[in-house]
């Protein structure tokens, strides 16, 4: 989903850059609440994993590329604010050092993947948790997987909306929308499976590190202690 230079006009690119700067500024201040000495190393590992996953690009058509996003996975593991920072760093390195995504389109790519991808995944995850009301951690990987499935086409649809407003390439909107939504729905299914497996493996070994399941772990511990006392 890396948007190249010149795909959107200057006003649209400047607008997304402003939104991206505001989101990153908020994340810098609020990510501190999500991290501690135990979870900070996990944020680095998440950034490395997302970087590796996003480097595997394949053409979607109309000058854009498709790949795993990793936003929902990062949000569930380290929290949405930290995840926004992780993906922003990944996108900046890819753009500046590997020419993956345009430099003038960096703000657009941050909005699509580090903001829309991360926060759609997180809000879907939180919404499903409230709906299901799990009492244990076993359901968390499945909820994270569903959130990942939804987050990818959501980011693709956001891109088509931006193109409809400020598209600067001679490509029909209907053709671009069909290519983006079709391919990224398939990508979303793959990302959902990977997210399910990744979150499940971490919960099986170190559930205390998973941001999206911390309160469930505390609740389980309280129930066990209460049962033991009784």
C-alpha positions as CSV (number, residue, x, y, z in Angstrom):
1,X,0.0,0.0,0.0
2,X,3.0,2.3,-0.2
3,X,1.9,5.4,-2.1
4,X,4.5,6.8,-4.5
5,X,5.4,10.4,-5.1
6,X,3.1,12.3,-7.4
7,X,0.1,9.9,-7.0
8,X,-1.8,12.6,-5.0
9,X,-1.7,16.3,-5.7
10,X,0.2,18.7,-3.5
11,X,-2.8,20.0,-1.3
12,X,-3.9,16.4,-0.5
13,X,-0.3,15.4,0.3
14,X,0.2,18.4,2.5
15,X,-3.1,17.8,4.3
16,X,-2.2,14.1,5.1
17,X,1.3,15.3,6.2
18,X,-0.4,17.6,8.7
19,X,-2.7,14.9,10.0
20,X,0.3,12.5,10.3
21,X,2.3,15.1,12.2
22,X,-0.5,15.7,14.6
23,X,-1.0,12.0,15.2
24,X,2.6,11.3,15.8
25,X,2.8,14.3,18.1
26,X,0.0,12.8,20.2
27,X,1.5,9.4,20.1
28,X,4.9,10.7,21.4
29,X,3.2,12.0,24.5
30,X,0.8,9.1,25.2
31,X,2.9,6.1,24.3
32,X,4.7,6.5,27.7
33,X,1.6,5.2,29.4
34,X,1.7,2.0,27.4
35,X,5.4,1.1,27.9
36,X,7.4,0.0,30.9
37,X,10.7,-1.8,31.4
38,X,9.2,-5.2,30.4
39,X,7.3,-4.1,27.3
40,X,9.7,-1.6,25.8
41,X,11.8,-4.3,24.2
42,X,8.7,-5.8,22.6
43,X,8.0,-2.5,20.8
44,X,11.4,-2.8,19.1
45,X,10.7,-6.4,18.1
46,X,7.3,-5.4,16.7
47,X,8.9,-2.6,14.6
48,X,11.4,-5.1,13.2
49,X,8.7,-7.7,12.4
50,X,6.5,-5.1,10.7
51,X,9.5,-3.8,8.7
52,X,10.3,-7.2,7.5
53,X,6.7,-8.0,6.6
54,X,6.2,-4.8,4.7
55,X,9.3,-5.2,2.7
56,X,7.7,-8.1,0.9
57,X,5.8,-6.1,-1.7
58,X,3.8,-7.2,-4.8
59,X,2.1,-5.1,-7.4
60,X,-1.6,-4.4,-6.9
61,X,-2.0,-2.4,-10.1
62,X,-2.3,1.3,-11.0
63,X,1.1,2.0,-9.6
64,X,0.5,0.9,-6.0
65,X,1.8,-2.1,-4.1
66,X,0.3,-4.5,-1.6
67,X,1.8,-6.1,1.5
68,X,1.0,-6.9,5.1
69,X,0.4,-3.8,7.3
70,X,0.9,-5.1,10.8
71,X,-1.1,-2.2,12.4
72,X,-3.6,-4.3,14.3
73,X,-0.9,-6.8,15.5
74,X,1.2,-3.9,16.8
75,X,-1.7,-2.2,18.5
76,X,-2.8,-5.4,20.3
77,X,0.8,-6.2,21.4
78,X,2.1,-2.8,22.5
79,X,-0.9,-0.5,22.5
80,X,-2.2,1.8,19.7
81,X,-0.1,4.9,20.5
82,X,3.1,2.9,20.6
83,X,2.0,1.1,17.5
84,X,1.5,4.4,15.7
85,X,5.1,5.3,16.5
86,X,6.5,1.9,15.5
87,X,4.8,2.0,12.1
88,X,5.8,5.6,11.5
89,X,9.5,4.8,12.1
90,X,9.2,1.8,9.8
91,X,7.6,3.9,7.0
92,X,10.2,6.6,7.4
93,X,13.1,4.2,7.1
94,X,11.5,2.5,4.1
95,X,11.0,5.8,2.4
96,X,14.3,7.4,3.1
97,X,16.6,4.4,2.8
98,X,14.9,1.9,0.6
99,X,12.8,4.2,-1.7
100,X,9.7,2.2,-0.7
101,X,6.9,4.8,-0.7
102,X,7.5,8.4,-1.8
103,X,9.2,11.0,0.4
104,X,6.5,13.6,-0.4
105,X,3.9,10.8,0.2
106,X,5.3,9.9,3.6
107,X,2.5,11.7,5.4
108,X,-0.1,9.9,3.3
109,X,1.5,6.5,4.0
110,X,1.7,7.3,7.8
111,X,-2.0,8.2,7.8
112,X,-3.0,5.1,5.9
113,X,-0.9,2.5,7.8
114,X,0.2,4.1,11.1
115,X,-3.1,5.9,11.8
116,X,-6.0,4.2,9.9
117,X,-4.5,0.7,10.0
118,X,-3.5,0.8,13.6
119,X,-6.5,2.6,15.0
120,X,-9.1,0.7,13.0
121,X,-7.6,-2.5,14.2
122,X,-7.5,-1.4,17.8
123,X,-11.0,0.0,17.9
124,X,-12.4,-3.2,16.3
125,X,-10.5,-5.3,18.8
126,X,-11.7,-3.2,21.7
127,X,-15.3,-3.3,20.4
128,X,-15.3,-7.0,20.0
129,X,-13.8,-7.5,23.5
130,X,-16.7,-5.4,24.9
131,X,-19.2,-7.4,22.9
132,X,-17.8,-10.8,23.7
133,X,-16.8,-9.9,27.3
134,X,-14.1,-12.7,27.6
135,X,-13.1,-13.9,31.0
136,X,-9.9,-15.5,29.8
137,X,-7.1,-14.9,27.3
138,X,-7.9,-17.7,25.0
139,X,-10.3,-15.6,22.9
140,X,-7.8,-12.6,22.5
141,X,-5.9,-14.1,19.4
142,X,-9.1,-14.6,17.5
143,X,-10.4,-11.1,18.3
144,X,-7.0,-9.7,17.2
145,X,-7.2,-11.7,14.0
146,X,-10.6,-10.3,13.1
147,X,-9.4,-6.8,13.8
148,X,-6.5,-7.3,11.4
149,X,-8.8,-8.6,8.7
150,X,-10.9,-5.4,9.0
151,X,-8.0,-3.0,9.3
152,X,-6.4,-3.7,5.9
153,X,-9.4,-3.0,3.6
154,X,-10.2,0.0,5.8
155,X,-6.8,1.5,5.0
156,X,-7.3,0.7,1.3
157,X,-10.7,2.4,1.2
158,X,-9.2,5.4,2.9
159,X,-6.6,5.6,0.1
160,X,-9.3,5.5,-2.6
161,X,-11.1,8.3,-0.8
162,X,-8.0,10.4,-0.8
163,X,-7.5,9.6,-4.5
164,X,-11.0,10.6,-5.2
165,X,-10.3,14.0,-3.6
166,X,-6.8,14.6,-4.9
167,X,-5.8,11.9,-7.3
168,X,-3.0,13.1,-9.6
169,X,-2.6,10.1,-11.9
170,X,-4.5,9.2,-15.1
171,X,-6.2,6.2,-13.5
172,X,-10.0,5.7,-13.4
173,X,-11.3,5.8,-9.8
174,X,-13.5,2.7,-10.3
175,X,-10.5,0.7,-11.6
176,X,-8.3,1.8,-8.7
177,X,-11.0,1.0,-6.1
178,X,-11.6,-2.5,-7.4
179,X,-7.9,-3.3,-7.4
180,X,-7.2,-1.9,-4.0
181,X,-10.2,-3.3,-2.2
182,X,-10.0,-6.7,-3.9
183,X,-6.4,-7.3,-3.3
184,X,-6.4,-5.9,0.2
185,X,-9.3,-8.0,1.3
186,X,-7.2,-11.0,0.4
187,X,-4.2,-9.5,2.2
188,X,-6.4,-8.8,5.2
189,X,-7.3,-12.5,5.4
190,X,-3.6,-13.4,5.4
191,X,-2.8,-10.7,7.9
192,X,-5.6,-12.0,10.2
193,X,-4.1,-15.5,10.2
194,X,-0.6,-14.2,11.0
195,X,-2.0,-11.9,13.7
196,X,-3.9,-14.8,15.3
197,X,-0.8,-17.0,15.3
198,X,1.6,-14.3,16.6
199,X,-0.7,-13.0,19.4
200,X,-1.6,-16.6,20.3
201,X,2.1,-17.6,20.6
202,X,3.0,-14.7,22.8
203,X,0.0,-15.2,25.0
204,X,0.9,-18.8,25.5
205,X,4.4,-17.9,26.7
206,X,4.3,-14.3,28.1
207,X,0.7,-13.1,28.4
208,X,1.8,-10.2,30.6
209,X,3.5,-8.6,27.6
210,X,0.3,-8.3,25.5
211,X,-1.2,-4.9,25.9
212,X,-4.6,-5.9,24.7
213,X,-4.9,-8.6,27.4
214,X,-3.3,-7.1,30.4
215,X,-6.5,-6.5,32.3
216,X,-7.7,-10.0,31.6
217,X,-4.5,-11.4,33.1
218,X,-5.0,-9.3,36.2
219,X,-8.6,-10.5,36.4
220,X,-7.6,-14.1,36.1
221,X,-5.0,-13.7,38.8
222,X,-7.6,-12.1,41.1
223,X,-10.0,-15.0,40.5
224,X,-7.4,-17.6,41.2
225,X,-6.4,-15.9,44.5
226,X,-10.0,-15.5,45.5
227,X,-10.6,-19.2,44.8
228,X,-7.5,-20.2,46.7
229,X,-8.6,-18.1,49.7
230,X,-12.0,-19.5,49.7
